[in-house]
């Protein structure tokens, strides 16, 4: 599995726990609009969980841009490499 | 690293156990109280935390299921939304079913000064977390008068919030202290008008208000100091979502707050059960002997045990009852207490001393019986992980604290667990430990004397009965809300209700205190009576189980009927409402000669006794009436 896919799986796992009512697919094309529970409130919690899981911190500017999964995964790869 | 070092490490099959509880819920069943509580009270990682939050949400609204309900409103000058789910989860770990209502964002001033109803109905508390945006700030550096004025305004805001909560929701507020702002210079706190100085003064104002009983405190500043401001604060999520502290800290904050809620509901521990070898001293007294155990100046480890003993003694000073539970020969186990020069704790500090070779769970059960306390009122400290595990399995309701094996960390683990959390102390609290010790001592005398009347006489008891007053009110509220066993109706009233009774025309309340030659027991009974034309109705009758079988209730009932007769009342009516805890008073009224007048479908029973028909009971208590 590529790093990309491994991270996607890891993040999707967190999302299944956090957005537990969402039963649809989670792919890198998934955005906040696809998941009813993913609102601005839960977004902050989501970011905190990802930061905790990967042991990193996002910047103030980044945090708001990660409402689609692809950009989040890209940033994670950049941060971890 | 865990944020919850005092909790049990996560079970290997934690996930499977939670899944079972979820399956029980899905099948419409009621999950086991002790088991659910124990699972929520482990070292949850972030994913487990989410699962417990979800479980709490599922359980809410399906009845109490053994948990004590607690309705809380959240009012913040920033968003407290992230606390809601963690509070419900933390509640489960402390035996509470927390139901959270949030005020809309930025509604502090409206709540305080206009009259919106953010929160529906009566609550148990409103948690108030304010920052500079609500409390204000000193406007100019070096302007001390302006700083004083800003502090006055902050004080009146908090007072107004407390008054609003009291009148609209019939509950106290819990106000958060503020973590300190970053200092630009070391002299900041010495500089009038600086944010750091204002923060100190606001926190002191909040502490003083709490000491005067105007509100309760959540010491956020102390928790933040422990964690470290670098972790506690998160400027990014503050700017992104106006979260007052790091979202990752919410489970810890929620647990800290839940400790206060548990104390409000009388669910804090009242007794500490201690192992001896390697818990109070290093080494094994039976093997190493009095000269061989490590205690005191000779080693860092010995110093750590001395520090721990001092801490245990300070818990006793706050009213915690101490008990020993050790696998030892009793004479050997007592040796250090009598003969070791560096022992801080002495035999007279302990209400119960259980040193034998029985199973610890069995011994702890009998300690609970000897002290007349429920298992949930006990905390247990033992350096041995196997003993801890055994006690957790056998007695999951006992608060077994994960103290670890290094005595240097015992104090921290116990203090941070919050199991001895308490509200502002009153004099009765301070006397409690010695009162339990005298209970155990009195039990000794009782076996020697044989004749029970002689025993009661030998106690030289004095009872004082007074109407409700402001001084007694905190303890009255405490008794009304935490007495379960000797409680005929289990009706709970908050401070505001009790205050109204004190002033009400058609209701009165009595507070009953008892002293004997061993101890001042403090307030041990409360009676609330509703007055109608020719009839008195006993609304509430409850007593502390510290002083059972002393003739206390006989003395109180005699007094009640004497008063009823003097007031030309024709009859006294009463009611018994059964719960799963108050079986011991099911025949309370029939023992006094009341007749049953009605049995209700919910098993509650109504009683009546005509005043002239009451036959006074013999008592061995001298009564002082302040009525």
Interface residues (C-beta under 8 A of the other chain):
Chain A: X14 X17 X18 X20 X40 X41 X43 X44 X45 X47 X48 X49 X51 X52 X53 X57 X58 X59 X60 X63 X64
Chain B: X46 X47 X50 X51 X54 X79 X81 X82 X235 X236 X237 X239 X240 X241 X243 X246 X247 X248
